Amino acid sequence: MIFLQNSVIRNGLAAVCLAAAAIFTSCNKDGGDTTPVAPSVESLPVLANVTTTGAQSGGNVTNYGSNLIISSTGVCYSATNQTPTIADAKTSDGAAVNFKSIITGLTPNTTYYLRAYTQTEAGIGYGDVVTFKTSAAGADTTVTTSTLAGSSTLGNSNGTGASASFGNPQGVAVDAQGNVYVADSFNHLVRKVTPAGVTTTFAGSGGLGFAGGSAATAQFYSPQGITVDASSNVYVTDIGNNAVYKITQAGVVTILAGDGTAGASNGTGSAARFNVPYGITADAQGNLYVADRDNNRIRKITSAGVVTTYAGIGSASTPGSANGDATSAAAFYRPTGVAFDAQGNLFVVDQSNAYIRKITFAGVVSTYVGNSATKNLLNTPSGIAVDNQNNIYVTDQSGRILKVSAAKILYTLTGKTATAGFADGNKATALFSSPAGIAVDANKNIYVGDTNNNRIRKIIVQ
């Protein structure tokens, strides 16, 4: 016998599910059962713009069933209930799958518990609980920006402080002694700046080319990213040559991977190919990780030059923003920066998605900062660095330096959105122009390749 199981109206059309006595066909995404399933939602793990009385959060609806409609989304929060529900304070943020939530009316210097929610006729789904604390009244951080080296003059002069000149510096890296290495892009050089601001040429003849050899004769073509390993070897990504170079402290330059041709091949040394390799970082074992920007992948290079794909299923023509297993599901869109935390998680600046992604040691990719409703949080992120206390620093090419604290709070450390310029000074007055690379030393001093200002900037946080 056949009977009417359910009837609902969607956009003026009748959707009717029929089932036989022993056979059930579900109208819900989950299939195999006619019982409606409550939706599921993820809370954004990082909060933004936390003040004494407010914050910004949001979430992503991950499943709400076919033929069901989202009636409401938002976040619920409480200072007393550690698993808040919509019976507590909440925001109402429409019915989009990805949403942002503006929270107001909070109490200063107070810990809150928050989680995203979404509701359909099948019920209410909640995300994980996120804990945060509002700032105390009058609390602030002293941030001072100065120029370590360079001036407004584009050039390639060595010297001290403002007497040195650069040509659109990009990536920066700092060694254990506090020396800063710079990918001096337009000059096709790698420069070194001491803690006292003395700039010298570390590698490169200045002639555009593709060659290893001695530091004085090696040739680059627009070096971009740079990192230093535990043995003080310097590694540089070269976007014009689609290659990765190694430079020893003895001044020996070798081409570790890439053959000068754009591509996406894995292999050893010159058998491997990249497509605009950008940011680069090293792990404790001496392996390198490269944001292979136009391949939409993260590549891994062993000390022997063996290149594999560490994360990303995309190609030059197939970007994405999917989470999941690093090598079978995850997708990126023009990644530009990479950095490890102390636990071995790799953080990725996913520039064209305006996200920060996280890759665990087990190879699981998630979105750490951002969703499609909150892209203005990061604007145009570029470089990334992590300090020894797991605070994350990000350059926003619109003119800001951002920080994601270890407590998972995102805020502007210094600079201004969409305000290009040059000014040293405190948090309120400092200006940057298309900041790119960023590095942090053991004392949490921050260094920035301020590209369009042709300067290396130093930021001290107290």
N, C-alpha and C positions, 0 to 999 in steps of 0.2 A: 504494500500500500504506500502511495506517495502522499505527503502532506506538506503544507506551507511551513517552511522553517523560519523565514525572516523576510521582512520587506521594509526597505528604507528608501528615502528620496534623496538623491544626490544631484544637485544642479538641475533640478526639474525632471530628472530621469529616474524611473523606478529600477532598482536593483533587487532582484529576487533570487534568493538561494533556495533550491529544492534539494531534498535529501530523501533517499529511500530509507526503509526501516533499519537496515543494517549498514547503510553507507552514508557517511556524513561528509559534506563538502563545506569547508569553512570559508567565510567572507573575510577572515583575518589573515594577515601576512603569514602567520605562523603555520597555517594549513593543518589538516588532519583532525581538527576539533572545532565544533561550532561555538564553543565558549569564548566570548571576547576576552582578549588579553590586554591588561593594562599597558599603556605605552612605557617606553624606556627613554631616558634622557641622561646626558652627561653634564655635570657642572663644569664650567671653565675652571681649571685648577689654579689660575693666577688671577688675582684681583688687580684693578687699576684705579688710579686717582683716589687712593684712600686718603681722607682728610680727617679732621676732628669729628665731623658730623656726616660724612658721606663716603660712598665708594661706587665702583662700577664692576659689574659681573655679567653673567649670562650663561648660556648653555646651548647644547646641540641635541635635538630630538633624534634618536637613533632608530626607533621603531614605533610606529603607531597603528599598524595594521592596515591592510587594504580595505577600502570601502568604509573607513572610519575617518572622522574629521577632528583635527585638533581644535578644541574650543578655547584653550588658554595656555599660556606659558609664562614663566617668570622665575624668580627666586624667592624663597621664603627664608626668614632669618630670625634669630633670637639671641639674646644675651644670656638666657637661662636654660633654654631647651636645647640640648646638644644634638638632637635629631629633629630639627624644626619641620613643621608641616604648614599647610596653607591656613591652618587655624591660628598660626602666629603671624607676625608682620610679613607682608609679601609685596612684590611688584606684580603688575599685570602688563605683559609685553607683547600682546597680540597672539597670532597663531602661526608664526613662521617657524620653520624647522630649526633655523639658526637665529638666535636672538641675543640682544644685549639688555642689561638691566641697570638702571640708575637708581641707587639707593640713597635716600636722604633721611634726615631726622635722627641720626645716630647720636650716641653719647660719647664724648671724648674719652680717650684712654680706657676703652672698654673692649673686651674680647667678645666677638660674635661668632655664631655658628650659622652657616648658610648652605643651602643646596638648591639646585635647580629643580623645577617641577614642570610637568606638562599634563594636560587633562584631555581625555576624550570621553565619549559616552561609555567606554569600557572601564574607565577608572582613572586614577591618578598615578603617575610614575614619578619617582624622585631620583635625583643623581646623588653622587657621593657628597659627604659633608666637607665643606671647606671652612677652615678656621682663620680668622684675621682679627687684628686689633686696630682700632682707630688711634690716631695720633693724639698726644696730649696737647692741650691748649698751650700755645707758645713754643712748642717743640719745633726745631728746624735743624738742618744739617748745613755746616759751613763747607762750601765747595768753591775752590779757587782754581781758575784756569790761567796758565801762563804759556808763553812760547819757549819751547826748549831750543828750537833751531829753525832757521828759515825766515824769510821776509816776503813781502808781496812781489818781489822781483823773481820772475821765472828764470832759472839758470841752473848751473851745475857746479857752482863754486864751493870749495871746501873752506872751513873756517869755524869760528866760534859764534854761537848764538845767531843773531840776525845777519852776520857777515856770510853765513852759508846760504846757498840757494838750492832749490829743488825744482823739478818739473812734474807737477801733478803727482805728488807722492800718494801711494795707495796703501798697501799692507804694511803693518808695523809688528815687530816682535821684540821681546825683551829677554835678555839672558840673566843668569843668576847674579852677575856683577852689576846689573842695572844698565848695560849697554843696549841701545835701541837700534834695531836693524830695519831699514826702510826699503821697500820696493819702489824705487824712483822711476816711475813708469815712462814718462816722456823722455827721460835721459837714458833709458835702457841700462840703468845701473842699479847696483845694490849698495846702499850707503850705510855707514855706521855712525851713531851719535853717542858719545860718552855721557855719563850722568852730569858732567860739567857743560854739556852742550857743544862739545868739539866734534865737528862733522868731518869724516873722511870717506873716501871711496873704498868700499870693502871688496867689490868685484865688478868687473865689466870694463871694457875699453871705451864705452860710450858710442861705439859704432853699432848700428842695427845689424843683427845677424843671429846665427844659431850655431854656437860653438862652445865647447868646454875648453879645458886647458888650465893655464895659470889665471890667477885673479885679474892680472893686468891685461890679458889678451882675450878672455872669455867674452862672448857676445850674447846679448839678450834682445828680445823684441817685445817691449811692454811688459815687464815683470809686474805681477799683480798681488798675489798672496805671499806671505812669508811666515816661517816659524823656525824655532830653535829647539833642538832635541836636548836630552840630558847630557850629551857629550859635547854640547856647544856647536854641533854641526848646524849649518843654516840651510834651509830648503826654500826654494822659490818656485811659484807657479808662473809660467810665462804664457800670456794669453795669445800673443802673436805667433808663437811657435807651437802652441798646444803641447807644452812639455813641462816637466818638473826637473829642476836642477838641484844638485847638492854642492855645497861649498864648505870645505873644511876650514878650521882656524889657521891651517898652514897655507891657505890660499890655493887649494886644488879644487877646480870646478869640474864636475862631471854632469852629464845629462842622465839622470836616473831613469826616466821613463818618458816615452813619447818620441816621435820621429819627425816632428815639424809639420805634420799633416793632421787636419781635423778628422775625427772619427770616434768610434765608440768601442774599439776592440780591447779585450783583455789580453794579457800576455806578459812577457818579460822584456823590460827595457824598451828598445825601439820597436818591438812588436806591438806594444800597447799604443792606443790612441785616445786623445781627449778632445773635447770640443769646448773651448774657452774655460780652462781650469781656473778657478777663482781662489776662494779661501783654502787654507791648508793648516793642519795641526798634526801633532805627533802624540802617540800614546807612550806609556811607560816602558813598553817593550821595543820602542824604536820604529813601529809601524807608522806610516803616514796616512792621513785621510784627506781627501780633496773634494771640495764642492765643484763638481764637473758641471758648470752652470748650464750650458746649452745642450747637454745630454740629459739634464734633469735627473742626475744621479749623484750618489756619493761613492767615490772610488777609494779603495784601499791599496796601498803600496807597501810591500815588505822592504826590509833593508837591502834585500837582494834585487829589488826592482820588479818584483812580481805584482802585477796589477789585476785586481778583481773588482767586481761591483759589490760594494758593501750594503747599499740600500738604493731602492728605486727601480721600478719596472718600466719607467718612461723612456722616451727617446727624444731627439731634437724636435720631432713633430707631435709628440704625445705627452704634454705636461699633464699634471693632475694635482690632487690634494688628498689622496686617500691614505688612511692609516692602516695599520696591520703589520703582518710579517714583512720584514725589511726587504727580502728578495723575491717575494711572490705576490705582494699586495700593495705595498706603500708606493706613493707617487708624490713627486715634487714639481715645483714650477720655478725654474731658474734659481736654484740655491746658490748663495754667494759666500756664506761664512760657516765655519765649523769650529767647535771648541769642546773639550772634555771637562767634566766635573771630577771631583775626587773619587766618586763611586764608579767611574767608567761609563757614565752615560754621555753620549755624544749629542750636543745641541747644534741645530742647523738653522741658519737664517734662510728661510724659504721666501725669497724676496718678492716674487710676483704674486704669491698668495698673501703676502704681508703677515706671515706666521713665524713663530719659532717652533720648530719641531724637536722632538726628543726621541733618540734611538737608544734603547736599553742595551746592556751588554748581551742580553739574550736575543737581541735582534727584533724587538718590537717597536714600531714607530707610532707615536701619538702626537697630537698637536698640543704644545705646552702653553703657548700664548696665541690667542686670536681665534676668531671664526669669521664667517663671511659678513656678519653684522658688526664686527668691531675692527675692521681693517685700519681705521684711522688711529688706532692705538699705536701702531708701529710706522705707519705711512710708508716710507721706503727704506726698510732696514737693509744693512749692508754687512758690516763686520760684527764679530762677536768674540767675547773673552770671558773667562770664568776665573774668579780669584780662589784663594785657598780656603775660603769659607763658603764656597758655592754660591756667591753672588754673581749674577750674570750681567755683563755690560754689552750694550748694543749701540752701534751708530745708526742714526736715522739721517739719510742723506737730505732730508728736508731742512736739517739744521740743528738736530738735537743729539745729545748723548743720553741714552736710557739706561735704567738699572732695574733688574728683576732681583729683588732681595731673596735671600735664602728662605725667608718667611713667605715667599710667593706673592709679593706686592710689586707691581710695575709702576714706575714713576719716572718723570723727567729729571735727570741728574743735573743737567745744565744745557744751555742753548735754548733756542726758540723754534717752534714749528714754522716752516715756510718763511723764515727770516734769514736769508743768507747775508753774511757780512763778516767782519773781523773785529773782535774786541776781546782782550783779556780782562780778567776781573772775577767778580763773584758770580754766584748762581744766576742772579737777576740780570747781569749785564753782559756776560760772555756770549760771543757769537761765533758761528762756524759757517763754512761754505762747502757743502757736499762732503762731510766727513766720511771716510771709508774704513780703513783698517783701524783696529783697536787692540791694545794689549794691556795687561796689568801685571805689576811686579809683586814680589813677596810682601812688600809693605803696603800694598793696595794703591800705589800710585798708578794712574791711568795715563796711557799714551795714545794719541790719536793722529792718524794721517789725515790732516785737514787739506783735502785735495785741491780745491780751487783757491785756497789761500796760500798754497805752496809752503806750508809750515808743518812742523811737528809740535803738537800741543801736549802739555802735561797738565793733568787734573789731580788736585790733592783734595781728599775728602776727610773732614774732621768731625 
